[in-house]
Amino acid sequence: MSSRGRLGSHAAIHVATIGVALVGVVCLGHTRRALSGTFDEGNHLAAGLEWWQFGTYTQWTENPPLARLAVAALPYLHGMRLPPREEWEPKTHAWDRTWEMGTDLLYAGDGFERNLSRARLGTLPFFLIALGSVWSLAGGRRRPAAGLIAVALTSTLPALIAHGALATTDLAFAGMFLLATLALWRWFERPTVPRALALGAAAGLALLCKFSTLIFFPATVLALCAARRLAAMPARPLRGDRPLAWRVVAGQVALAALGGLLVTWAGYRFSIGRMDDLVPAVKGWLDILPPVAARTGLTARLIHLRLPMPELFHGLRFLAAHNHVGHEAYLLGKVSEHGFIAFYPVALLVKTPLPFLALLLGSLPMIARRRPGQWQAAAAALAAFGILLVSLPSHVNLGIRHVFVLLPLLAVAIAHATDRGLADWRGGRRAAGTVLVGALLVGQLGIAIAAWPRELGYFNLLAGAEPAKVLLDSDLDWGQDLFELRRQTQARGIDSLKIAFFGMLRLCKHGLPHLEALVPGKATTGWIAISENYYRARSSFMLLKDPCNPKSRYPQGAVPRQSFAWLQDYTPVAIAGSSIRLYHLPQGVPPE
């Protein structure tokens, strides 16, 4: 092919890459407006507003600040403000004040839907960063076809689109972690001082999104070193044809660590203080700091010592304590307080589009092939495997969102392997392979479009006819479908509804018909709406005695499991979105 023809072909591929990226952005934009507020969005908004308004960061420190200040930026610029500090100070108020206060703020001022949409716009830049990072990791500038494959597989993942449409932290972490991985690769390719500093800064930004960076990033570094050795290359970066001297490596790593430390500290506004100045416990649930009587030795000194960014160290203790006590998780119809070792493998299997899985399986032989100097496909695949491996022991299994950063990494591995595999083939075999890869990419594009606006509850065919039998929580029922329930009740002319809704929303402020509580253990008639979390007896958390009073929750443990089992004898007339079952039971149908 002539150089002019090659340039034209490259330009066409770049245009196609931009096109598939725009599909993901457009789907994300529509979903941003279609989903009602999910469970954690008010919490993140309130914590981010504290950072902007008061210059402090004390609320629910288990999550670092970067994603939260991003989702709070536009609401803050439009005048949203927290009430006076004495009304919500974490050390003197109940643990869930952040959730309640954030939800109250969404209903104030310009109204719920406009406020929520502004907060959700804060996540969009991280989606774009994720797409740009996978394109660069796939070598899109030199190998445009690989860049197209990586972007197409990433921008059409329903899970990433869904969380990119929400004012939460998970997509932000994915974007910044991929950027840090790109900085790592570039430093290994050409280890200079500026690239070392860029690596540290990118890793610091990833850490400011999620503490998972502290275990995911070392796994990624080890994966890269292992992949280079498999490709007959030194594990150390090269300068020219020779490995970089260990003392130079150590010096640049120290610079990267210093850069990362400064960026992370800047994210906490260069704060200095004591962990003891922050909330010691989540009342009635979790001890973040040891009781005063148990503070001895080094622990006591660290708690009382003035430290840079004490909120980070407090957050790490928070996360460790949360993982120790566990969190109610659901998998394949079972509930566990300490999670499931198989949770993430099963979740990835049923939440990833089948064309993606097919391309992954097909590219495995190429990924595993040892080629001198070609380490990128194996590095990305091993990094994804390492992230999955270190996540398996977690006792907090709340959704694929905690590990879905590995999917873009797998997309990068597929892109490198597929592009090089097709380049090795000739004639009809190459043409057939190109058509097959193109068909699978178009198939995944179709899945992304067809899933709108239900990407959060997307499952592939492996989940069966009732995905709620496999997973719940943020994979299917996170309170996101109230707008769709409103649409269906209006279309059906429903004037009265008994409801058990899982979420933090103020139900009587959304144009729903007259609402009554669906009483646990009591069969009833008429129109009934129930969230899958309650129907499947995963939890009774946030179940209300009065749907119009968010403070009318049942006490913890007061609602027996299977309280709504009587509904299993009936078939819903519809599913609102993916998570709310809508029934119509005429008078006299249920048992007495």
C-alpha positions in Angstrom: 0.0 0.0 0.0 1.3 3.5 -0.9 2.0 6.0 1.8 -0.9 8.1 0.7 -3.2 5.1 0.9 -1.9 4.1 4.3 -2.5 7.6 5.6 -6.0 7.6 4.2 -6.7 4.2 5.9 -5.3 5.5 9.2 -7.5 8.6 9.0 -10.6 6.5 8.4 -9.7 4.3 11.4 -9.2 7.3 13.6 -12.6 8.7 12.5 -14.2 5.3 13.4 -12.5 5.4 16.8 -13.9 8.9 17.5 -17.3 7.6 16.3 -17.5 4.6 18.7 -16.2 6.8 21.5 -19.1 9.2 20.8 -21.6 6.3 21.0 -20.5 5.7 24.5 -20.6 9.4 25.4 -24.1 9.8 23.9 -25.4 6.7 25.7 -23.9 8.0 28.9 -25.5 11.4 28.5 -29.0 9.9 27.9 -28.6 7.5 30.9 -27.5 10.4 33.1 -30.9 11.9 32.7 -32.9 8.7 32.6 -31.9 7.1 36.0 -33.2 8.3 39.3 -30.7 8.9 42.2 -28.8 5.9 43.2 -28.0 5.0 46.8 -24.6 6.6 47.3 -24.8 9.8 45.2 -26.1 12.1 48.0 -23.2 10.9 50.2 -20.6 11.7 47.6 -22.2 15.1 46.9 -22.2 16.1 50.5 -18.6 15.1 51.1 -17.5 17.0 48.0 -19.4 20.1 49.0 -17.6 20.1 52.4 -14.2 20.1 50.5 -15.3 23.1 48.4 -17.2 25.1 51.0 -15.3 24.5 54.3 -11.9 23.4 53.0 -12.1 20.2 55.1 -12.7 16.6 54.4 -14.2 14.8 57.4 -17.3 12.9 56.1 -17.1 9.2 55.4 -13.3 9.2 54.8 -13.4 5.6 53.4 -13.6 7.3 50.0 -10.8 9.8 49.0 -11.8 13.2 47.8 -11.1 13.6 44.0 -14.2 12.1 42.5 -16.4 13.6 45.2 -15.1 17.1 44.7 -15.6 16.6 40.9 -19.3 15.7 41.3 -19.8 18.6 43.8 -18.1 21.2 41.6 -21.0 22.3 39.3 -23.6 22.2 42.1 -21.3 24.3 44.3 -20.9 26.8 41.4 -24.7 27.0 41.1 -25.0 28.0 44.7 -25.6 24.6 46.5 -24.3 24.8 50.1 -24.2 22.6 53.1 -26.0 23.8 56.3 -23.9 25.1 59.2 -21.3 22.6 60.4 -22.9 22.1 63.8 -25.9 20.5 62.0 -23.8 17.7 60.5 -20.4 17.5 62.3 -19.5 13.8 61.9 -18.2 13.5 65.5 -21.6 14.5 67.0 -24.1 13.1 64.5 -25.3 9.7 63.3 -23.3 8.0 60.6 -25.9 8.3 57.9 -26.3 12.1 58.2 -24.1 12.5 55.1 -26.6 10.4 53.0 -29.6 12.2 54.4 -28.1 15.7 54.0 -26.9 15.0 50.5 -30.3 13.8 49.4 -31.9 16.8 51.0 -29.6 19.1 49.0 -30.6 17.4 45.8 -34.2 18.4 46.4 -33.4 22.0 47.2 -32.9 25.0 45.0 -33.3 24.2 41.3 -35.0 20.9 42.0 -33.9 17.2 42.2 -33.5 16.3 38.5 -31.5 19.4 37.6 -29.3 19.2 40.7 -28.6 15.5 40.1 -27.8 16.1 36.4 -25.2 18.7 37.3 -23.6 16.5 39.9 -23.4 13.6 37.4 -21.6 15.8 34.8 -18.6 15.7 37.1 -18.0 12.1 36.1 -17.9 12.6 32.4 -14.3 13.8 32.2 -13.1 10.6 33.8 -14.9 8.6 31.1 -13.1 10.5 28.4 -9.8 10.0 30.3 -10.5 6.3 30.4 -11.1 6.2 26.6 -8.0 8.3 25.9 -5.9 6.1 28.1 -6.9 2.8 26.5 -6.3 4.2 23.1 -2.8 5.2 24.1 -2.1 1.9 25.9 -3.1 0.1 22.7 -0.6 2.2 20.7 -3.4 3.9 18.8 -1.0 6.5 17.2 1.2 3.9 15.6 -1.3 1.1 15.3 -4.7 2.7 14.7 -6.6 -0.6 14.4 -5.5 -1.6 17.9 -6.6 1.8 19.2 -10.0 1.3 17.5 -10.5 -2.1 19.1 -9.5 -1.0 22.6 -11.8 2.1 22.5 -14.7 0.2 20.9 -14.6 -2.5 23.6 -14.3 0.1 26.4 -16.8 2.7 25.3 -19.5 0.2 24.8 -19.2 -1.6 28.1 -22.6 -1.2 29.8 -21.2 -1.2 33.3 -18.7 1.7 32.5 -21.4 3.7 30.7 -23.8 3.3 33.6 -21.3 4.3 36.3 -20.0 7.1 34.1 -23.6 8.5 34.2 -23.7 8.6 38.0 -22.3 11.0 40.6 -20.2 8.2 42.2 -16.5 7.3 42.5 -16.0 4.1 40.6 -15.7 5.4 37.0 -13.4 8.2 38.2 -11.1 5.6 39.7 -11.1 3.6 36.5 -10.1 6.6 34.4 -7.3 7.7 36.7 -6.0 4.2 37.3 -5.8 3.7 33.5 -4.0 7.0 33.2 -1.5 5.9 35.9 -1.0 2.6 34.1 -0.3 4.5 30.9 2.3 6.7 32.8 3.9 3.5 34.1 4.2 2.0 30.6 5.7 5.2 29.2 8.2 5.4 32.0 9.3 1.8 31.3 9.6 2.6 27.6 11.7 5.7 28.2 12.7 6.3 31.8 13.3 10.0 32.2 12.9 12.3 35.2 9.8 14.1 33.7 8.1 10.7 33.0 8.9 9.5 36.6 7.3 12.6 38.0 4.3 12.2 35.7 4.0 8.6 36.9 4.0 9.7 40.5 1.4 12.4 39.8 -0.9 10.0 38.0 -0.6 7.4 40.7 -1.4 10.1 43.3 -4.6 11.0 41.3 -5.6 7.4 41.2 -5.1 7.1 45.0 -7.2 10.2 45.4 -10.1 8.4 43.7 -9.9 5.0 45.6 -7.6 3.4 48.1 -7.8 0.3 45.9 -4.8 1.8 44.1 -2.6 0.6 47.0 -3.1 -3.0 46.0 -4.1 -2.7 42.3 -1.1 -0.7 41.3 1.6 -2.9 42.7 -0.2 -5.9 41.0 0.0 -3.9 37.7 3.7 -3.2 38.2 4.5 -6.9 38.9 2.4 -7.8 35.8 4.4 -5.5 33.6 7.7 -6.8 34.9 6.6 -10.4 34.4 5.4 -9.7 30.9 8.7 -8.1 30.0 10.6 -11.1 31.2 8.3 -13.4 29.2 9.2 -11.3 26.2 12.9 -11.9 26.8 13.4 -8.3 28.1 14.8 -7.1 31.4 12.3 -6.3 34.1 14.0 -3.0 34.6 13.4 -0.1 32.2 15.9 0.2 29.3 18.0 3.2 28.4 18.9 2.5 24.8 19.7 -1.2 24.6 20.9 -1.6 28.2 18.9 -1.9 31.5 18.9 1.2 33.6 21.3 1.1 36.5 19.6 0.2 39.8 20.7 3.4 41.5 19.1 5.4 38.7 15.9 3.3 38.9 15.8 3.9 42.7 16.3 7.6 42.2 13.5 7.9 39.7 11.2 5.8 41.8 11.9 8.0 44.7 11.0 11.1 42.6 7.8 9.4 41.5 6.9 8.6 45.1 7.6 12.2 46.1 5.5 13.5 43.3 2.7 11.1 44.2 2.8 12.2 47.8 2.6 15.9 47.0 -0.3 15.4 44.6 -2.2 13.2 47.1 -1.5 15.8 49.9 -2.8 18.5 47.6 -6.0 16.6 47.2 -6.5 16.8 50.9 -5.7 20.6 50.8 -2.3 20.1 52.4 -4.0 19.4 55.7 -2.1 18.7 58.9 -3.8 17.2 62.0 -4.5 14.1 64.1 -6.6 11.1 63.3 -8.1 11.6 66.8 -9.7 14.9 65.5 -11.9 12.8 63.2 -14.9 10.5 63.9 -13.8 7.5 66.0 -16.6 5.2 65.0 -19.7 4.7 62.9 -22.2 4.5 65.7 -23.7 1.1 66.3 -21.7 -0.5 63.5 -18.0 0.1 63.2 -15.0 1.2 65.3 -12.7 3.1 63.1 -10.3 4.1 65.9 -9.8 1.8 68.9 -11.6 2.8 72.1 -9.6 5.2 74.3 -8.8 2.4 76.8 -7.4 0.2 74.1 -5.0 2.8 72.7 -1.6 1.7 73.7 1.9 1.8 72.3 2.5 2.7 68.7 -1.2 2.8 67.9 -1.9 5.5 70.5 1.0 7.6 69.3 -0.1 7.5 65.7 -3.6 8.4 66.6 -2.5 11.4 68.6 0.4 12.4 66.3 0.0 15.4 64.0 0.3 14.0 60.5 0.1 15.4 57.0 -3.4 14.5 55.5 -4.7 12.6 58.6 -7.9 12.1 56.6 -6.1 9.6 54.4 -4.8 7.5 57.3 -8.2 7.7 58.9 -9.8 6.6 55.7 -7.4 3.6 55.4 -8.4 2.6 59.0 -12.0 3.0 58.0 -11.6 0.8 55.0 -9.7 -1.9 56.9 -12.4 -1.9 59.7 -15.1 -2.2 57.1 -13.5 -5.1 55.4 -12.9 -6.8 58.7 -16.6 -6.7 59.8 -17.8 -7.3 56.2 -20.8 -6.1 54.4 -24.0 -7.8 53.4 -23.5 -9.4 49.9 -25.7 -11.4 47.6 -24.7 -14.0 45.1 -26.8 -16.7 43.4 -29.6 -16.3 45.8 -27.4 -16.5 48.9 -26.6 -13.7 51.4 -23.3 -13.4 53.3 -22.0 -10.8 55.7 -18.4 -11.5 54.6 -18.7 -11.8 50.8 -18.0 -14.6 48.5 -14.7 -15.8 47.0 -16.5 -16.3 43.7 -18.3 -13.0 43.7 -16.1 -11.1 41.2 -15.5 -14.0 38.7 -19.2 -14.7 38.5 -20.1 -11.0 38.3 -17.6 -10.4 35.5 -18.9 -13.5 33.6 -22.5 -12.4 33.6 -22.0 -8.6 33.3 -19.5 -8.5 30.4 -21.0 -8.5 26.9 -20.6 -11.9 25.1 -18.7 -10.3 22.1 -16.1 -9.0 24.6 -15.8 -12.5 26.1 -15.6 -14.1 22.7 -12.8 -11.7 21.6 -11.0 -12.4 24.9 -11.1 -16.1 24.4 -10.1 -15.8 20.8 -7.1 -13.6 21.6 -5.7 -15.7 24.4 -3.3 -17.7 22.2 -1.8 -14.5 20.9 -1.6 -13.0 24.4 0.2 -16.1 25.6 2.6 -16.2 22.7 6.2 -15.2 23.6 7.6 -12.6 21.2 10.8 -10.8 21.9 10.1 -7.2 22.7 6.3 -7.5 22.6 5.1 -7.4 26.1 2.1 -5.1 26.1 -0.7 -7.6 25.5 0.6 -9.9 28.2 1.2 -7.0 30.6 -2.4 -5.7 30.3 -3.8 -9.2 30.6 -1.6 -10.1 33.6 -2.5 -6.8 35.3 -6.2 -7.6 34.9 -5.7 -11.0 36.3 -3.6 -9.6 39.2 -6.4 -7.1 40.1 -8.9 -9.9 40.1 -6.7 -12.1 42.2 -6.0 -9.5 45.0 -9.8 -8.7 45.1 -11.0 -12.2 45.7 -10.4 -12.1 49.5 -12.5 -8.9 50.0 -15.3 -9.1 52.5 -17.1 -6.1 50.8 -18.7 -7.4 47.6 -21.0 -4.6 46.5 -20.7 -4.9 42.7 -18.6 -5.3 39.6 -17.9 -1.6 40.0 -15.1 -2.3 42.5 -13.0 -4.2 39.9 -14.4 -3.2 36.5 -11.1 -1.3 35.8 -9.8 -4.7 34.7 -12.2 -4.8 31.7 -10.5 -1.8 29.9 -7.1 -3.5 30.6 -8.4 -6.7 29.0 -9.6 -4.5 26.1 -6.1 -3.3 25.7 -4.7 -6.9 25.8 -7.3 -8.0 23.2 -6.4 -5.0 21.0 -2.7 -5.7 20.9 -3.1 -9.4 20.4 -5.8 -9.1 17.7 -4.0 -6.4 15.8 -0.8 -8.4 15.7 -2.5 -11.7 15.0 -4.3 -10.2 12.0 -1.1 -8.7 10.8 0.5 -12.2 10.8 -2.2 -13.7 8.6 -2.5 -13.4 4.9 -5.1 -13.5 2.2 -8.5 -15.0 2.9 -7.6 -16.0 6.4 -6.8 -12.4 7.3 -9.9 -11.1 5.5 -12.1 -13.6 7.4 -10.5 -12.7 10.7 -11.0 -9.0 10.1 -14.7 -9.5 9.2 -15.2 -11.6 12.4 -13.6 -9.1 14.7 -15.6 -6.3 13.0 -18.8 -8.2 13.4 -18.1 -8.8 17.2 -17.3 -5.1 17.7 -20.5 -4.1 15.9 -22.4 -6.7 18.0 -21.1 -5.1 21.2 -22.0 -1.6 19.8 -25.5 -2.9 19.3 -25.6 -4.2 22.9 -24.6 -0.8 24.3 -27.3 0.9 22.3 -30.0 -1.7 23.1 -29.1 -1.6 26.8 -29.9 2.2 27.1 -31.0 3.4 29.6 -30.8 0.2 31.6 -27.0 -0.3 31.5 -26.7 -0.5 35.2 -28.9 -3.6 35.2 -27.4 -5.1 32.1 -26.6 -8.8 32.1 -25.6 -11.1 29.3 -27.4 -14.3 28.4 -25.4 -16.4 30.8 -27.3 -14.8 33.7 -30.6 -16.4 32.5 -34.1 -15.0 32.4 -33.9 -13.6 36.0 -30.6 -11.9 36.6 -31.7 -10.9 40.1 -31.2 -14.6 41.0 -27.5 -14.0 40.4 -26.6 -10.5 41.6 -28.3 -7.5 43.2 -27.0 -4.3 44.8 -25.2 -1.9 42.4 -25.2 -4.5 39.7 -29.0 -4.4 39.4 -30.9 -2.7 42.2 -29.3 0.5 43.4 -32.5 2.7 43.5 -32.0 3.8 39.9 -35.4 3.0 38.4 -37.9 5.3 40.2 -38.3 7.5 37.1 -39.2 4.4 35.0 -41.7 3.4 37.7 -43.2 6.9 37.5 -43.5 6.5 33.7 -45.2 3.2 34.0 -47.7 4.2 36.7 -48.7 7.2 34.6 -49.1 5.2 31.4 -51.3 2.6 33.2 -53.4 5.3 35.0 -52.5 3.9 38.5 -53.9 6.1 41.2 -52.8 4.2 44.3 -49.6 2.1 44.9 -48.3 0.0 47.7 -44.5 0.2 47.6 -41.3 -1.2 49.1 -38.5 0.8 47.4 -34.8 0.3 48.0 -33.1 3.7 48.0 -32.6 7.1 49.5 -35.2 9.1 47.5 -38.1 11.2 48.8 -40.8 9.1 47.0 -43.7 11.6 47.4 -41.8 14.3 45.5 -41.6 12.5 42.1 -45.1 12.6 40.7 -46.0 9.0 41.7 -49.6 8.1 42.6 -50.9 8.0 46.2 -48.4 5.8 48.1 -48.8 3.4 50.9 -46.2 1.2 52.5 -46.1 -2.5 51.5 -46.1 -4.0 55.0 -43.7 -6.9 55.6 -45.4 -10.3 56.0 -48.8 -9.0 55.2 -50.5 -10.1 51.9 -52.5 -7.4 50.1 -54.2 -6.5 46.9 -54.1 -3.7 44.3 -51.1 -2.3 42.6 -47.8 -3.2 44.2 -44.2 -2.1 43.5 -41.3 -3.8 45.2 -37.5 -3.5 44.7 -35.6 -6.7 44.0 -33.5 -6.3 47.1 -36.6 -6.7 49.2 -38.3 -9.3 47.0 -35.2 -11.5 47.1 -34.8 -11.0 50.9 -31.3 -9.6 50.5 -31.9 -6.8 53.0 -34.5 -4.8 54.9 -32.2 -1.8 55.1 -34.0 1.5 54.4 -37.4 -0.2 54.3 -40.0 2.5 55.3 -43.1 2.3 57.4 -44.3 5.4 55.6 -43.0 5.9 52.1 -43.3 9.7 52.4 -41.2 9.8 55.6 -37.5 8.9 55.1 -37.1 8.6 58.9 -39.7 5.9 59.4 -37.3 3.1 58.9 -37.8 -0.3 60.6 -35.1 -0.9 63.3 -32.3 -3.1 62.2 -33.3 -6.8 62.4 -37.0 -6.0 63.0 -38.1 -7.3 59.6 -37.7 -11.1 59.2 -36.2 -12.4 56.0 -38.7 -13.7 53.4 -41.3 -11.1 54.6 -42.4 -10.7 51.0 -42.2 -14.4 50.0 -45.9 -14.5 49.5 -45.5 -12.5 46.3 -43.5 -15.4 44.7 -46.8 -17.0 43.9 -47.7 -14.2 41.5 -46.2 -12.9 38.2 -45.5 -9.2 37.9 -47.2 -7.3 35.1 -44.0 -5.5 34.4 -40.5 -4.8 35.6 -39.8 -1.1 35.9 -36.3 -0.7 34.5 -34.4 -3.7 35.8 -35.1 -3.6 39.5 -38.7 -2.8 40.5 -41.3 -5.5 40.2 -44.8 -4.1 39.4 -47.8 -6.3 40.3 -51.6 -6.0 40.0 -53.5 -8.3 42.3 -57.3 -7.9 42.2 -59.4 -8.0 45.3 -59.6 -11.5 46.9 -56.5 -12.9 45.0 -53.9 -13.1 47.8 -54.3 -15.7 50.6 -55.8 -14.4 53.8 
